[in-house]
C-alpha cells in the first residue's frame, strides 16, 4: 500500500537568523523618504544639557566619513531587527521611535556639511597652486628685469661705479628681498640722474636704464610683493569645528540606539544588535560592550557585530567587561 508523504514546511527563521540588508541597498536619502523628517522637539530634548564643547571633543575622535558610511546600514539593520521581533521582544528594546529618523536626519546633515567642506578645501588647494605659479612667474620676471638693468648700468657707468649697485641690489632668496633690491636699483637710477643731469642722465637713457626703467623696476617690485602677500584662506562654508560638532551629534544618537539594543540582548540573547563597520571601534567600549581600544593607525576596524552575552550569573570561563573599561558617551544615559 502506497503511503503518501506530506512535505513539511520549512521552519520559520528565528530572530537571530533574520538577514540584514546589504549596505549597498540603502542610502540616507532613501531612508529619509521612508522615515520622514525628524521630530524637532525630540531632537532638542535629545541634545539638551550636552555642552557644545563636549560634542566637538567627541566629534574629533572619529572621521566624519566613517559615520556617514556606516549610518545607512546601521539604521536599515535596526529596522530589520525591530521588524523581526515579537511584541514582547520589542518591548525590551527601550528606544523611542523618533530616534531612527533623528539619526538619519543628523547623518544626512553631516553628509551635506562634509561635501561642502571638502569642496571648499579642493577649491582652496587649487587657488593656492595657481598662486604659487603666479609667484614663481613674478620672481622670474623680477630677477630677469633686475639682471637686465644691472648690465645696462654697467655698460652706461662702467665697472668702477658698480660697487654701490652691488651693495644695494641684495639677494633674491625671497619675494621681499627681491622687491627691495628692485626698489633700491630704481632709487639708484633716480639719484644718479639727479646728481648729473647733463651727462649721467643722458648716458642712462642711451642704455635704456633711465626714468622709464626706474618706474618699471618699482612696478615689478610691487607685483612681486603683492603676489607674495596674498593668502589663500580655506574659504570654507563649513569649518572643521562645525564638522566635529555634527560628528558629535551623530555619535550620541548612535550610542543611544546601541545602548537600547544591547540592553535588550542581555535579557534576550536572540535579539540582534545593529552592526557598525568603520565606526565600530568607537562604540565597542561603551553601552555595555566589551572594552576595546581603537584600532592602530592604518588598521581596518573590526566588525561591530554583537557577541552573545554570558548566561545569568556568568558562565564558567566567560569574561565580563571590567567596570573601569567602559566610557559612557556624552548624554547617552539621557
FENSULBEL-V204318 format. One record per residue. RES is the residue in three letters. SS is DSSP state (hx for helix, st for strand, lp for the rest). Layout:
res=RES ss=SS
res=RES ss=SS
This chain:
res=UNK ss=lp
res=UNK ss=lp
res=UNK ss=lp
res=UNK ss=lp
res=UNK ss=lp
res=UNK ss=lp
res=UNK ss=lp
res=UNK ss=lp
res=UNK ss=lp
res=UNK ss=lp
res=UNK ss=lp
res=UNK ss=lp
res=UNK ss=lp
res=UNK ss=lp
res=UNK ss=hx
res=UNK ss=hx
res=UNK ss=hx
res=UNK ss=lp
res=UNK ss=lp
res=UNK ss=lp
res=UNK ss=lp
res=UNK ss=lp
res=UNK ss=hx
res=UNK ss=hx
res=UNK ss=hx
res=UNK ss=lp
res=UNK ss=lp
res=UNK ss=hx
res=UNK ss=hx
res=UNK ss=hx
res=UNK ss=hx
res=UNK ss=hx
res=UNK ss=hx
res=UNK ss=hx
res=UNK ss=hx
res=UNK ss=lp
res=UNK ss=lp
res=UNK ss=lp
res=UNK ss=lp
res=UNK ss=hx
res=UNK ss=hx
res=UNK ss=hx
res=UNK ss=hx
res=UNK ss=hx
res=UNK ss=hx
res=UNK ss=hx
res=UNK ss=hx
res=UNK ss=lp
res=UNK ss=lp
res=UNK ss=lp
res=UNK ss=lp
res=UNK ss=hx
res=UNK ss=hx
res=UNK ss=hx
res=UNK ss=hx
res=UNK ss=hx
res=UNK ss=hx
res=UNK ss=hx
res=UNK ss=hx
res=UNK ss=lp
res=UNK ss=lp
res=UNK ss=lp
res=UNK ss=lp
res=UNK ss=hx
res=UNK ss=hx
res=UNK ss=hx
res=UNK ss=hx
res=UNK ss=hx
res=UNK ss=hx
res=UNK ss=hx
res=UNK ss=hx
res=UNK ss=hx
res=UNK ss=hx
res=UNK ss=hx
res=UNK ss=hx
res=UNK ss=hx
res=UNK ss=hx
res=UNK ss=hx
res=UNK ss=hx
res=UNK ss=hx
res=UNK ss=hx
res=UNK ss=hx
res=UNK ss=hx
res=UNK ss=hx
res=UNK ss=lp
res=UNK ss=lp
res=UNK ss=hx
res=UNK ss=hx
res=UNK ss=hx
res=UNK ss=hx
res=UNK ss=hx
res=UNK ss=hx
res=UNK ss=lp
res=UNK ss=lp
res=UNK ss=lp
res=UNK ss=lp
res=UNK ss=lp
res=UNK ss=hx
res=UNK ss=hx
res=UNK ss=hx
res=UNK ss=hx
res=UNK ss=hx
res=UNK ss=hx
res=UNK ss=hx
res=UNK ss=hx
res=UNK ss=hx
res=UNK ss=hx
res=UNK ss=hx
res=UNK ss=hx
res=UNK ss=hx
res=UNK ss=hx
res=UNK ss=hx
res=UNK ss=hx
res=UNK ss=hx
res=UNK ss=hx
res=UNK ss=hx
res=UNK ss=hx
res=UNK ss=hx
res=UNK ss=hx
res=UNK ss=hx
res=UNK ss=hx
res=UNK ss=hx
res=UNK ss=hx
res=UNK ss=hx
res=UNK ss=hx
res=UNK ss=hx
res=UNK ss=hx
res=UNK ss=hx
res=UNK ss=hx
res=UNK ss=hx
res=UNK ss=hx
res=UNK ss=hx
res=UNK ss=hx
res=UNK ss=hx
res=UNK ss=hx
res=UNK ss=hx
res=UNK ss=hx
res=UNK ss=hx
res=UNK ss=hx
res=UNK ss=hx
res=UNK ss=hx
res=UNK ss=hx
res=UNK ss=hx
res=UNK ss=hx
res=UNK ss=hx
res=UNK ss=hx
res=UNK ss=hx
res=UNK ss=hx
res=UNK ss=hx
res=UNK ss=hx
res=UNK ss=hx
res=UNK ss=hx
res=UNK ss=hx
res=UNK ss=hx
res=UNK ss=hx
res=UNK ss=hx
res=UNK ss=hx
res=UNK ss=lp
res=UNK ss=hx
res=UNK ss=hx
res=UNK ss=hx
res=UNK ss=hx
res=UNK ss=hx
res=UNK ss=hx
res=UNK ss=hx
res=UNK ss=hx
res=UNK ss=hx
res=UNK ss=hx
res=UNK ss=hx
res=UNK ss=lp
res=UNK ss=lp
res=UNK ss=lp
res=UNK ss=lp
res=UNK ss=lp
res=UNK ss=hx
res=UNK ss=hx
res=UNK ss=hx
res=UNK ss=hx
res=UNK ss=hx
res=UNK ss=hx
res=UNK ss=hx
res=UNK ss=hx
res=UNK ss=hx
res=UNK ss=hx
res=UNK ss=hx
res=UNK ss=hx
res=UNK ss=hx
res=UNK ss=hx
res=UNK ss=hx
res=UNK ss=hx
res=UNK ss=hx
res=UNK ss=hx
res=UNK ss=hx
res=UNK ss=hx
res=UNK ss=hx
res=UNK ss=lp
res=UNK ss=lp
res=UNK ss=lp
res=UNK ss=lp
res=UNK ss=hx
res=UNK ss=hx
res=UNK ss=hx
res=UNK ss=hx
res=UNK ss=hx
res=UNK ss=hx
res=UNK ss=hx
res=UNK ss=lp
res=UNK ss=lp
res=UNK ss=lp
res=UNK ss=lp
res=UNK ss=hx
res=UNK ss=hx
res=UNK ss=hx
res=UNK ss=hx
res=UNK ss=hx
res=UNK ss=hx
res=UNK ss=hx
res=UNK ss=hx
res=UNK ss=hx
res=UNK ss=hx
res=UNK ss=hx
res=UNK ss=hx
res=UNK ss=hx
res=UNK ss=hx
res=UNK ss=hx
res=UNK ss=hx
res=UNK ss=hx
res=UNK ss=hx
res=UNK ss=hx
res=UNK ss=lp
res=UNK ss=lp
res=UNK ss=lp
res=UNK ss=lp
res=UNK ss=lp
res=UNK ss=lp
res=UNK ss=lp
res=UNK ss=lp
res=UNK ss=lp
res=UNK ss=lp
res=UNK ss=hx
res=UNK ss=hx
res=UNK ss=hx
res=UNK ss=hx
res=UNK ss=hx
res=UNK ss=hx
res=UNK ss=hx
res=UNK ss=hx
res=UNK ss=hx
res=UNK ss=hx
res=UNK ss=hx
res=UNK ss=hx
res=UNK ss=hx
res=UNK ss=hx
res=UNK ss=hx
res=UNK ss=hx
res=UNK ss=hx
res=UNK ss=hx
res=UNK ss=hx
res=UNK ss=hx
res=UNK ss=hx
res=UNK ss=hx
res=UNK ss=hx
res=UNK ss=hx
res=UNK ss=hx
res=UNK ss=hx
res=UNK ss=hx
res=UNK ss=hx
res=UNK ss=lp
res=UNK ss=lp
res=UNK ss=lp
res=UNK ss=lp
res=UNK ss=lp
res=UNK ss=lp
res=UNK ss=lp
res=UNK ss=lp
res=UNK ss=lp
res=UNK ss=lp
res=UNK ss=lp
res=UNK ss=lp
res=UNK ss=hx
res=UNK ss=hx
res=UNK ss=hx
res=UNK ss=hx
res=UNK ss=lp
res=UNK ss=lp
res=UNK ss=lp
res=UNK ss=lp
res=UNK ss=lp
res=UNK ss=lp
res=UNK ss=lp
res=UNK ss=lp
res=UNK ss=lp
res=UNK ss=lp
res=UNK ss=lp
res=UNK ss=lp
res=UNK ss=lp
res=UNK ss=lp
res=UNK ss=lp
res=UNK ss=lp
res=UNK ss=lp
res=UNK ss=lp
res=UNK ss=lp
res=UNK ss=lp
res=UNK ss=lp
res=UNK ss=lp
res=UNK ss=lp
res=UNK ss=lp
res=UNK ss=lp
res=UNK ss=lp
res=UNK ss=lp
res=UNK ss=lp
res=UNK ss=lp
res=UNK ss=lp
res=UNK ss=lp
res=UNK ss=lp
res=UNK ss=lp
res=UNK ss=lp
res=UNK ss=lp
res=UNK ss=lp
res=UNK ss=lp
res=UNK ss=lp
res=UNK ss=lp
res=UNK ss=hx
res=UNK ss=hx
res=UNK ss=hx
res=UNK ss=lp
res=UNK ss=lp
res=UNK ss=lp
res=UNK ss=lp
res=UNK ss=lp
res=UNK ss=lp
res=UNK ss=lp
res=UNK ss=lp
res=UNK ss=lp
